[in-house]
């Protein structure tokens, strides 16, 4: 294992998603990820996407993705492009999702430790709303994604369990009324913290994330046939290999996948998930896939 950082920062994702959707990025977003934009332009035949689906499993490290590909086989099967990314520090959920959806570094969006205040900085959600897009966020009660982007004129669906969240997400896809849907699933993270990232119980949760994403992609193919869609499997950060310590299991950033129909993640290794040392280097990977309207 090496300690090299992924060259591309997580902060480049936000502007790239906006680019693919033909929307002006948030005010403080970093430069767009050119690879993602070029991929989508080619996949969509030069057209813009009019649907964006982001699936956000928590803490799936790049090294986990690479070491146990059989547990993400379903997700990989519906993905076309994989992009490695470097997470931000400290690599904890609210900090990383703050960067993912504002395109700004932690010192700019304001969350620099594990806390969940509402981010006031211009975000991708504000950008989509200004462009007349209808947005929905689905997450577990009290989690970061249920809190840090509140106070916007968009739809929030907050539930107590993953099955409820995913069932509602499937309903929203079938309803075909939202231009952007963000689904957060924290099941792998929760079990990984209890048993370790390579424990069979944690890997079973990862498999559920893979199944869930593939299921959403199949629904999108069926119900969004008239739309150009980019779908992403995008993690916030990674995790540490299990060890005897009282320190929390969290760190490096996670793989991400994007696709106008699907996306694939990446894995990383290291004592901090995603090829990195605790609180140091972080590696993540994003996968991409696009689908044209039929």
Secondary structure, DSSP 8 states (H G I E B T S, - for coil): ------SSBGGGHHHHHHHHHT----TT-----HHHHHHHHHHTTT---SEEEEEEES---HHHHHH-GGGGHHHHHT--EEEEEB--SS--HHHHHHHHHH---HHHHS--SS------S--HHHHHHHTT--EEEEEETTSGGGTTT-SSSSEEEEESSHHHHHHHHHHHHHHT--SEEEEEE-HHHHHHHHH-TTSHHHHHHHHHHHHHHHHHHHHHHHH-TTS-EEEEEE-S-B-----S-SS-S-BS---EEEESB--------STTSSS--TTS---EEEEEEEE---
